Amino acid sequence: MNANLFDLVEAHTMHLDLSYSKTVDWWLRVYKKGCGKNGRDIMICDIQDCDLSYVLDKGSVMVKEWLTEHKGGY
């Protein structure tokens, strides 16, 4: 299945934050809000790097791995 990061996040009701600044470069966070123990967020990926392509590709891999481990696939 050739699903991109944004489609996966939307299909599985996850939150995605993507930001950029000169001091922290690109920062991607994907999480499920309030779904963890005691109502905490489940952090699926938290990546920071100067290369946007790397951040998005690594985030896609991490989301797919999390879905495979916790949901039986994507």
C-alpha positions in Angstrom: 0.0 0.0 0.0 1.4 3.4 -1.0 0.0 5.7 1.6 1.7 9.0 2.4 2.2 10.4 5.9 -0.7 12.9 5.7 -3.2 10.4 4.5 -2.2 7.9 7.3 -2.5 10.6 10.0 -5.9 11.6 8.7 -7.2 8.1 8.3 -6.2 7.1 11.8 -7.2 10.3 13.6 -3.8 11.4 14.7 -2.5 14.9 15.3 0.4 16.2 13.1 2.4 19.3 13.9 5.0 20.4 11.4 7.0 23.6 12.1 10.2 25.3 11.0 12.5 27.9 12.6 16.1 28.9 12.1 17.0 27.7 15.5 15.4 24.3 15.6 15.1 23.5 11.8 12.2 21.3 10.8 10.2 19.7 13.6 7.6 17.0 13.1 5.4 15.6 15.8 2.7 12.9 15.3 0.6 11.9 18.3 -2.8 10.6 19.5 -4.2 13.2 21.9 -5.5 11.9 25.2 -5.4 8.2 24.2 -2.6 7.1 26.6 -2.5 6.0 30.2 -4.3 8.5 32.5 -5.4 10.6 29.5 -1.9 11.4 28.3 -0.9 11.8 24.7 0.6 8.9 22.8 3.7 10.2 21.0 4.2 8.3 17.8 7.1 10.4 16.4 9.0 13.5 17.4 11.7 14.3 14.9 13.9 17.4 14.4 16.3 17.8 11.5 17.5 20.4 8.9 16.3 18.2 6.0 12.5 18.4 5.4 12.5 15.3 3.2 14.3 13.3 5.9 11.8 14.5 8.5 8.8 13.5 6.4 10.2 10.2 5.3 11.3 9.2 8.8 7.9 10.3 10.2 6.1 8.1 7.6 8.2 5.1 8.6 7.6 5.7 12.3 3.8 6.1 11.8 3.7 2.9 9.7 5.7 1.0 12.3 3.4 2.2 15.1 0.3 1.3 13.2 1.7 -2.2 12.4 2.6 -2.8 16.0 -0.6 -1.4 17.6 -3.3 -1.6 15.0 -2.2 -4.7 13.0 -1.2 -2.7 9.9 -2.0 0.4 8.0 
